[in-house]
Amino acid sequence: MDVLSRNHVTVSGREDGRAVVFSHGFGCDQNMWRSVVPAFERDHRVVLFDHVGAGRSDLSAWLPERYSTLDGYAGDVLELLDELDLRDVVFVGHSVSAMIGVLAANRDPSRFGALVLVGPSPRYVDDGAYRGGFTAEDIDEMLESLDSNYLGWSATMAPAIVGNPERPELGEELTESFCRTDPDIARHFARVTFLSDNRADLPLVTVPTLVLQCREDVIAEQRVGEFVHRSIPGSELVVLDATGHCPHLSAPEATAEVILDFTARRGARP
């Protein structure tokens, strides 16, 4: 199967520029980056794609066994980079895609020049002294709700995830994005996302990493971002003066500015 068609890959910007690959989170697609991308297109080669099962990806490529863990999605990222013959990539991963980027970079660090982890969480469930923000009962209840009434769950959760109640259009957009996703695939991806534990993968990261965190985030609290920062050697942490889990929607200019500053200081590999 053609990788570029499978993941509905789109490429824009400067053909000879350093590649920046934007990877969306659960229930989203590449369109969620539209307000951030223009800031990169003058100097960078911008690569967008949809995870299999999302957006305009090829749904026939979705296999439950392949995507039973985040490793399947990380494998797709590496296949995409190989197909486009990209190296020294700046990989910008939002939410669950932050851990997908970590897994891909750990498997083949030669492809990556930098990681930008937007609202990352290596484990959502509390575990001893570790606080991911949710109890096991919280996650079970959420997944049961998702199973029984996916559309209702989407309408309730999306505005809370985005935050910014004074801008209801953002919550409406995320709700619509959730509702465009195949419910069966979304339920499966939700389990993979919210039950994963990637804490042990963080210390293995060898590429320059920026952890980008919002001041208030109901999905990945600031202490989770701080944990990721402490766990990845040499990483940087920036806390945006923004609320919600999707700063690329609610604060796109500030998000782009921080990423561009980081990539400029962590220049291309020789």
Helices and strands as residue ranges (DSSP letters): H 3-6, E 10-13, E 18-23, G 30-33, H 38-41, E 44-48, G 59-61, H 70-83, E 89-94, H 96-107, G 109-111, E 112-118, H 136-148, H 150-162, H 168-180, H 183-195, G 199-204, E 209-216, H 222-231, E 236-243, H 247-250, H 252-265
